[in-house]
Amino acid sequence: MRQLASILLLAFVVAKANAFYSPTDGVVELTPSNFDREVLKDDAIWIVEFYAPWCGHCQSLVPEYKKLAKALKGVVKVGSVNADADSTLSGQFGVRGFPTIKIFGANKKSPTDYSGQRTAKAIAEAALAEVKKKVQGVLGGGGSSGGSSSSSGDEVIELTEDNFDKLVLNSDDIWLVEFFAPWCGHCKNLAPEWAKAAKELKGKVKLGALDATAHQSKAAEYNVRGYPTIKFFPAGSKRASDAQEYDGGRTASDIVSWAGDKHVANVPAPELFEITNESTFDTACEGKPLCVVSVLPHILDCDAKCRNKFLDTLRTLGDKFKQKQWGWAWAEGGQQLALEESLEVGGFGYPAMAVVNFKKMKFSVLKGSFSKDGINEFLRDISYGRGHTAPVRGAKKPAIVSVSAWDGKDGELPTEEDIDLSDIDLDKDEL
């Protein structure tokens, strides 16, 4: 009996050690046993973070999340799920990376994914927008009647003269904006298609709607002369003059196809990270569907020109496969031995490459040529779901050691110390 009590006590201590928040932080600890009662059956709006204790980005979010809980006390409830301790809830709600933040609003069975900045202020604004939406739904007072206002679909963002520049021009996101009039028949016909397209394009292109009759100065700024008028705003910082006319069809599939092409064209090439510590490794690979890890020869075996040629090849292919949103990282051979061992690379020489799915803890190794064509063929097969996979050794993320970043220069052999033998008296027999 004592042994059982000791085991239960140890399990409790371990669980608490892996938790980021205490009861005084205002963040409710959610588990499979209390989630339905606390969240799904509660009338309140909830913000829920799914995290893993080993996740660096999750650890960085902790102070902001505590601040958020205190700021929203009595207005919105804030909770957290340790997905590493039990994957039931993360599987139920389609969590694919950490941290994942979901807002459980009026429709608890279909929570909204939060994809904005990880600050208390930004998350609070998204939560308060959900509160406003719920209030409008109860009072029967959604956005402007008719047209594609935010009431037409949860993913369509209602734009006004006050928030247009901040949300559209001052963001790095790609936008499609509809300028509509509530009395316009074509706008009313477009509304369900616009809402459907917004859901399908979530995470790629944002869709907004502005009532041009209520915000006439903004409509005039964009030379709107008829309804609906749709404008495209590219990724990155932009000005009003960067707006382009939308010339696609008005069905959801037409809008998704047109915007999808723009998304692929505007997606920046992924950054190629050198693995110098755990943080750079997490930045490169954490939350990505796949991570392309290369191990390059030692700088003494492959000088700066040789190494840069390999790096240029990797960047070129990163740009080619950018729509996959994979992570890209590299390390010098022999520096990250645990990583090499877990992916079974390096033993047959450098350069080497492995593509890893850290969610499933499986990987595939490049067996062909480490060249543009060889890697391209390998990654193409991976993208089609072909190729042999193996489990990551240990079934966990390998330990990453801290090393100095490459300075971009050729390697230098260590200086040999000259030994003066003149003062040493050697017996001739010893020679």
C-alpha distance (Angstrom), angle and dihedral (degrees) to the residues before:
residue distance angle dihedral
M1 . . .
R2 3.78 . .
Q3 3.80 89.7 .
L4 3.83 91.0 53.5
A5 3.79 91.0 49.2
S6 3.80 90.3 50.5
I7 3.80 91.5 51.0
L8 3.81 92.0 49.8
L9 3.80 91.2 47.7
L10 3.82 91.2 50.0
A11 3.81 91.4 49.3
F12 3.81 89.5 50.6
V13 3.82 92.5 50.0
V14 3.82 92.3 48.1
A15 3.79 92.0 48.6
K16 3.79 91.3 50.9
A17 3.80 91.5 47.0
N18 3.80 89.2 56.7
A19 3.82 93.5 48.5
F20 3.81 117.8 95.9
Y21 3.79 98.7 -158.0
S22 3.77 137.8 56.4
P23 3.82 126.3 -152.2
T24 3.81 90.5 -101.7
D25 3.81 91.3 61.2
G26 3.80 92.2 70.1
V27 3.81 92.2 -123.8
V28 3.80 111.9 127.3
E29 3.81 114.3 -136.7
L30 3.81 106.1 -130.4
T31 3.80 125.9 -159.8
P32 3.80 135.7 168.8
S33 3.81 88.3 -95.1
N34 3.82 96.8 56.9
F35 3.83 104.6 23.3
D36 3.82 97.7 92.6
R37 3.80 92.5 46.8
E38 3.79 96.7 43.7
V39 3.81 101.1 37.6
L40 3.80 116.4 11.7
K41 3.83 96.8 42.2
D42 3.79 94.3 39.9
D43 3.81 120.9 95.6
A44 3.79 91.3 -144.9
I45 3.79 123.5 98.0
W46 3.80 112.8 -110.3
I47 3.79 134.8 -157.3
V48 3.80 109.8 -156.2
E49 3.79 127.0 -171.3
F50 3.80 119.0 -158.0
Y51 3.80 108.0 -156.3
A52 3.79 145.2 163.9
P53 3.83 120.4 -140.5
W54 3.84 92.2 -131.8
C55 3.82 93.1 52.2
G56 3.82 111.8 110.4
H57 3.81 94.4 -156.8
C58 3.81 89.5 50.6
Q59 3.80 90.4 53.5
S60 3.82 90.2 49.7
L61 3.82 90.5 52.1
V62 3.83 94.8 55.2
P63 3.86 99.1 89.0
E64 3.82 92.3 45.4
Y65 3.79 91.8 46.9
K66 3.81 91.5 51.3
K67 3.79 89.2 49.5
L68 3.82 89.1 49.7
A69 3.81 92.8 52.6
K70 3.80 92.0 52.4
A71 3.82 93.2 46.2
L72 3.83 93.8 50.4
K73 3.80 96.9 41.4
G74 3.79 109.2 141.2
V75 3.81 92.5 9.9
V76 3.81 107.3 61.5
K77 3.79 127.2 8.1
V78 3.80 118.6 -125.4
G79 3.79 124.0 -153.3
S80 3.79 142.1 165.8
V81 3.79 136.1 -148.1
N82 3.80 122.0 -154.2
A83 3.82 95.3 -143.1
D84 3.78 90.9 -178.6
A85 3.80 91.5 62.9
D86 3.82 93.7 49.5
S87 3.80 125.4 4.4
T88 3.83 95.5 -164.5
L89 3.81 96.5 100.0
S90 3.80 95.5 38.1
G91 3.80 88.7 53.4
Q92 3.80 91.9 46.7
F93 3.79 92.7 54.1
G94 3.80 98.8 38.0
V95 3.81 97.9 -110.4
R96 3.82 109.2 177.2
G97 3.79 103.5 169.0
F98 3.79 143.0 14.4
P99 2.88 133.5 -69.2
T100 3.82 98.3 23.9
I101 3.80 116.7 173.2
K102 3.79 120.8 -161.0
I103 3.80 129.4 -175.7
F104 3.80 114.4 -144.5
G105 3.81 103.7 -156.0
A106 3.79 132.8 158.6
N107 3.81 92.1 -38.6
K108 3.79 102.1 53.3
K109 3.81 93.6 179.9
S110 3.80 91.1 60.8
P111 3.83 108.3 42.3
T112 3.79 121.3 -172.0
D113 3.81 118.9 -113.2
Y114 3.79 111.7 -127.4
S115 3.82 110.6 -140.6
G116 3.82 102.9 165.1
Q117 3.78 131.6 102.6
R118 3.80 116.5 -45.2
T119 3.77 95.8 -121.5
A120 3.79 128.6 116.4
K121 3.80 91.2 -119.6
A122 3.80 95.9 50.7
I123 3.82 94.3 45.7
A124 3.81 90.8 46.1
E125 3.82 90.9 53.2
A126 3.80 90.7 53.2
A127 3.81 90.9 48.6
L128 3.81 93.0 48.6
A129 3.80 89.6 50.0
E130 3.81 87.0 56.5
V131 3.82 89.5 49.8
K132 3.81 90.2 51.6
K133 3.80 91.0 49.1
K134 3.80 91.1 51.4
V135 3.81 92.5 49.0
Q136 3.80 91.5 49.4
G137 3.79 89.8 49.6
V138 3.83 91.9 52.4
L139 3.81 93.6 45.9
G140 3.79 93.4 41.8
G141 3.79 91.3 -121.5
G142 3.79 108.7 122.8
G143 3.80 123.1 157.1
S144 3.78 123.1 -56.7
S145 3.78 112.5 -35.1
G146 3.79 116.1 -101.6
G147 3.77 126.3 4.2
S148 3.79 124.9 61.4
S149 3.78 102.3 -48.2
S150 3.80 121.4 154.2
S151 3.81 88.5 -89.5
S152 3.81 88.6 68.2
G153 3.80 91.5 71.5
D154 3.78 138.1 -9.3
E155 3.81 92.3 -119.4
V156 3.82 96.5 50.9
I157 3.79 107.8 94.5
E158 3.80 117.5 -140.9
L159 3.81 109.4 -130.6
T160 3.80 128.1 -160.4
E161 3.78 137.7 174.3
D162 3.81 88.0 -95.5
N163 3.82 98.9 53.2
F164 3.83 103.8 26.2
D165 3.79 99.4 92.2
K166 3.80 93.9 41.4
L167 3.80 95.7 48.6
V168 3.79 100.5 35.4
L169 3.81 112.1 22.3
N170 3.80 98.0 33.1
S171 3.80 95.9 47.6
D172 3.78 131.2 84.2
D173 3.80 91.3 -134.6
I174 3.80 128.0 109.6
W175 3.82 111.6 -115.3
L176 3.78 139.2 -164.4
V177 3.80 110.4 -166.6
E178 3.78 125.8 -167.5
F179 3.80 118.5 -154.8
F180 3.80 106.2 -156.7
A181 3.80 143.5 169.4
P182 3.82 120.1 -138.4
W183 3.81 92.5 -132.0
C184 3.83 94.3 49.6
G185 3.82 113.4 113.4
H186 3.81 94.3 -157.8
C187 3.82 89.1 52.1
K188 3.81 91.1 53.3
N189 3.80 90.3 50.2
L190 3.80 90.3 50.0
A191 3.82 94.9 49.3
P192 3.86 99.2 84.1
E193 3.82 91.7 41.7
W194 3.82 90.7 49.4
A195 3.82 91.3 50.1
K196 3.81 92.4 47.9
A197 3.82 91.8 48.8
A198 3.82 90.5 49.0
K199 3.81 90.7 57.3
E200 3.81 93.0 47.9
L201 3.81 92.7 47.4
K202 3.79 95.1 46.9
G203 3.77 111.1 138.1
K204 3.81 92.6 17.6
V205 3.82 109.8 54.6
K206 3.79 127.4 10.0
L207 3.81 119.1 -136.6
G208 3.78 120.5 -153.0
A209 3.80 136.8 176.9
L210 3.80 129.5 -151.7
D211 3.81 124.8 -168.1
A212 3.80 99.7 -131.0
T213 3.81 92.4 -165.4
A214 3.81 91.8 57.7
H215 3.82 95.3 39.7
Q216 3.78 102.4 37.3
S217 3.80 97.6 157.8
K218 3.81 92.0 57.9
A219 3.81 91.0 47.3
A220 3.81 89.8 50.3
E221 3.81 90.7 49.7
Y222 3.81 88.5 60.8
N223 3.81 94.3 42.2
V224 3.80 94.2 -116.0
R225 3.83 108.5 -179.5
G226 3.78 103.0 161.9
Y227 3.79 141.5 22.0
P228 2.90 132.6 -73.2
T229 3.81 98.7 21.9
I230 3.80 116.2 173.7
K231 3.81 122.9 -160.1
F232 3.80 128.6 -168.8
F233 3.82 121.0 -142.6
P234 3.84 116.3 -166.9
A235 3.79 126.8 -135.5
G236 3.78 121.6 -81.8
S237 3.78 132.0 34.1
K238 3.79 108.6 -26.6
R239 3.78 145.7 -180.0
A240 3.79 129.8 -139.7
S241 3.81 88.8 -102.5
D242 3.82 89.8 62.1
A243 3.81 91.5 69.1
Q244 3.80 114.2 114.9
E245 3.79 131.7 -161.2
Y246 3.79 117.1 -103.2
D247 3.79 108.8 -129.0
G248 3.81 101.6 176.9
G249 3.79 132.8 104.2
R250 3.80 127.3 -77.7
T251 3.78 101.7 -120.7
A252 3.80 121.2 98.6
S253 3.81 91.5 -113.1
D254 3.83 91.1 50.7
I255 3.80 91.9 49.8
V256 3.81 93.3 46.0
S257 3.81 92.3 48.3
W258 3.82 93.7 47.9
A259 3.81 94.4 44.8
G260 3.80 92.2 42.7
D261 3.80 90.8 58.7
K262 3.80 89.6 50.8
H263 3.78 90.9 48.6
V264 3.81 93.1 54.3
A265 3.80 90.9 47.4
N266 3.82 92.7 48.9
V267 3.79 100.1 41.9
P268 3.81 106.9 110.9
A269 3.78 119.2 -127.5
P270 3.81 111.5 -95.2
E271 3.78 118.0 -102.5
L272 3.80 115.6 -106.9
F273 3.81 106.8 -134.3
E274 3.77 126.2 -157.1
I275 3.80 108.0 -138.1
T276 3.80 102.4 -124.6
N277 3.82 98.9 144.8
E278 3.78 142.3 -7.9
S279 3.81 92.2 -82.4
T280 3.81 95.0 58.0
F281 3.79 90.3 45.7
D282 3.82 91.6 51.7
T283 3.81 91.8 46.0
A284 3.79 90.7 52.8
C285 3.79 99.7 43.0
E286 3.79 112.5 16.0
G287 3.79 113.9 108.6
K288 3.81 93.4 4.8
P289 3.83 119.8 126.1
L290 3.83 88.8 -130.0
C291 3.80 135.1 1.5
V292 3.81 122.7 -146.2
V293 3.82 107.5 -147.2
S294 3.81 120.5 -171.0
V295 3.80 127.4 -172.1
L296 3.80 112.1 -157.1
P297 3.82 129.4 -161.8
H298 3.79 120.7 -88.1
I299 3.81 112.1 -85.8
L300 3.82 90.2 -113.8
D301 3.81 89.7 57.6
C302 3.80 95.3 42.8
D303 3.82 116.6 26.8
A304 3.83 127.2 -144.2
K305 3.82 93.4 -82.7
C306 3.81 91.1 49.7
R307 3.82 93.2 46.6
N308 3.80 93.9 46.7
K309 3.79 89.1 53.1
F310 3.80 89.5 57.0
L311 3.81 91.4 45.7
D312 3.82 92.0 49.7
T313 3.80 89.4 52.4
L314 3.80 90.9 51.8
R315 3.82 92.6 48.2
T316 3.81 91.3 48.8
L317 3.78 91.2 52.5
G318 3.80 91.3 43.0
D319 3.80 88.0 58.4
K320 3.81 91.9 46.8
F321 3.82 92.7 52.9
K322 3.83 95.5 34.6
Q323 3.80 93.9 119.3
K324 3.81 88.0 65.9
Q325 3.83 89.1 65.1
W326 3.80 92.3 -140.5
G327 3.78 123.3 162.8
W328 3.83 119.9 -115.1
A329 3.81 126.2 -155.5
W330 3.79 140.7 156.1
A331 3.78 139.7 -167.9
E332 3.79 136.5 -172.4
G333 3.78 114.1 -100.9
G334 3.79 112.2 -94.0
Q335 3.82 95.7 17.4
Q336 3.81 98.5 92.0
L337 3.79 102.2 33.8
A338 3.81 95.3 162.1
L339 3.80 89.5 54.8
E340 3.80 92.1 48.5
E341 3.78 91.8 48.0
S342 3.82 94.1 48.5
L343 3.83 90.8 51.4
E344 3.78 95.3 38.4
V345 3.81 94.8 -125.3
G346 3.78 132.7 129.1
G347 3.78 97.8 42.7
F348 3.80 92.1 93.4
G349 3.79 94.1 44.6
Y350 3.76 141.7 -86.7
P351 2.97 143.7 -36.6
A352 3.80 97.2 47.0
M353 3.80 135.8 162.6
A354 3.79 138.0 -159.9
V355 3.80 130.6 179.4
V356 3.80 112.5 -144.6
N357 3.78 134.8 -162.2
F358 3.80 101.4 -160.6
K359 3.79 92.5 -175.0
K360 3.79 92.2 60.1
M361 3.83 92.9 27.5
K362 3.79 92.3 -130.0
F363 3.80 131.2 127.9
S364 3.78 143.0 -174.9
V365 3.81 124.8 -147.6
L366 3.81 126.7 -141.2
K367 3.80 106.1 -116.0
G368 3.80 97.6 175.1
S369 3.79 133.4 64.7
F370 3.79 119.8 -40.0
S371 3.80 90.4 -130.5
K372 3.78 135.3 110.3
D373 3.80 92.4 -94.7
G374 3.80 94.9 40.6
I375 3.80 94.3 49.0
N376 3.81 91.9 42.3
E377 3.81 91.1 55.6
F378 3.81 91.0 46.2
L379 3.82 93.7 50.2
R380 3.80 92.3 43.6
D381 3.81 89.3 56.5
I382 3.80 89.9 47.4
S383 3.82 91.1 51.7
Y384 3.81 89.4 53.4
G385 3.79 91.8 49.7
R386 3.79 94.4 -108.7
G387 3.78 128.7 130.2
H388 3.80 137.5 65.2
T389 3.81 117.7 -67.7
A390 3.78 130.8 -165.1
P391 3.83 132.8 -169.5
V392 3.80 118.1 -97.1
R393 3.81 108.0 -106.1
G394 3.75 110.2 -101.7
A395 3.83 90.4 12.2
K396 3.81 90.5 -109.4
K397 3.77 140.5 89.6
P398 3.81 109.1 -77.1
A399 3.77 121.7 -115.3
I400 3.81 112.5 -96.0
V401 3.80 119.9 -152.3
S402 3.79 125.0 -150.6
V403 3.80 114.8 -108.5
S404 3.78 135.7 165.6
A405 3.79 116.3 -89.8
W406 3.79 117.6 -112.9
D407 3.81 110.4 -92.6
G408 3.79 93.4 -147.5
K409 3.79 93.4 -111.0
D410 3.79 135.3 112.7
G411 3.78 116.2 -88.5
E412 3.80 121.6 -101.3
L413 3.77 125.2 -143.7
P414 3.79 113.4 -122.0
T415 3.80 111.9 -96.6
E416 3.79 112.1 -104.9
E417 3.78 115.0 -133.2
D418 3.83 114.0 -122.9
I419 3.78 112.2 -126.6
D420 3.82 117.3 -149.5
L421 3.83 108.7 -144.9
S422 3.82 95.4 177.6
D423 3.80 93.7 95.3
I424 3.78 94.2 49.0
D425 3.82 114.7 97.8
L426 3.79 106.6 -148.4
D427 3.80 123.2 -171.5
K428 3.78 110.8 -123.3
D429 3.78 88.9 -129.6
E430 3.80 88.2 59.8
L431 3.81 88.9 57.4
